[in-house]
Amino acid sequence: MTKLGDHLIECIRQDGPLPVSRFMAMALGHPKWGYYTNRDPIGRGGDFITAPEISQMFGELIGLWCAERWQALGAPDPFIFAELGPGRGTLMVDALRAGGALPGFNQAAQIHLVETSPLLRAAQRTALKSRQVNWHDRIADLPPGPTITIANEFFDALPIRQFQRSEAGWHERMVGCKDGRLYLLLTPGAIPAAPLAETIQHAPNGAIVEVSSARTNAMAELAQNLVSHGGVALIIDYGHAASGVGDTLQAIQAHEFVDVLESPGAVDLTAHVDFQALGEAARQAGARTLGPVSQADFLTHLGIATRAEILQRNATDAQAVAVGAALHRLTDRDQMGQLFKVMAVTRCGDDRAPGFVEV
């Protein structure tokens, strides 16, 4: 058991079982032993790899999308160019390089990153050493003004609660301990008013549902900022377009799935994003949403195949093969193409954006 695991067991012994959301929050963000506190987990030598690390094409197309949206917003100068959970800064570097094709975009962009990990902030500082960068712990700390925000694989790491249906009703899944090990259990009594969508309330016995106030609250903050100051946000994550049932909480270490409870603080924890819930939170805050569409459709409409061809023309044989492999991983339905979804959030009245077929 990890040091954080020992700490969690002691907390449970003193105060009782923890909701899955509390376990997840501590496992990822504990100030001393949390997963993101002590490591840079991204890349082939880490635990997982994100789209910007797979290929420059991803960040370049996102950058061009942002530059086009900046122009559609009237080319505000300055504007806040924000990224939530920016990893090692790779996406922002690629986005700025591509966005620079539109005169004035890079000069007007003020870079603001929402990041809590000290190690990842250091990596971002190195990647963006030629730019002035402002860091924030929360979305609410972003300054006022027209804002273009990127959130790639940000929401999946925010904590979720889990509920399971029995003949008696809905029970919350909790993390308890027994014989020095963590395990999942259900609250003994049914919860009269579990915070579930009406369409899910009558799911069959044994069904598991995930909800996340952390995610909807973050989306509400983001949408309120856009409604007040103008701008657009691009949300890219893996998940489902409509609310449903299913246990999607997972742990990853060294690019392999591992036990969620075995090594808290030493493994990455994520869960699929409910894009319907995110969209409802944004609209309740007064914003408009576009999508979600699949990552495959989004990148295809932005011209990723053409960009791949251009890169391959001036590449060695090995590089050309790598470009093709990256294109496959980003867009094929059996890779990231279908599982990952893309949604835009704008102020009401801003009803068009490249990459979204239905507007």
Beta strands, then each sheet from edge to edge (+ up, - down):
strand 1: 18-19
strand 2: 79-84
strand 3: 109-114
strand 4: 133-136
strand 5: 147-152
strand 6: 161-166
strand 7: 169-178
strand 8: 181-186
strand 9: 208-211
strand 10: 231-240
strand 11: 250-253
strand 12: 256-258
strand 13: 268-270
strand 14: 273-274
strand 15: 287-294
strand 16: 340-347
sheet 1: 1+ 7- 6+ 9-
sheet 2: 1+ 7- 8+
sheet 3: 4+ 3+ 2+ 5+ 10+ 14+
sheet 4: 4+ 3+ 2+ 5+ 10+ 16- 15+
sheet 5: 12+ 11- 13+
end
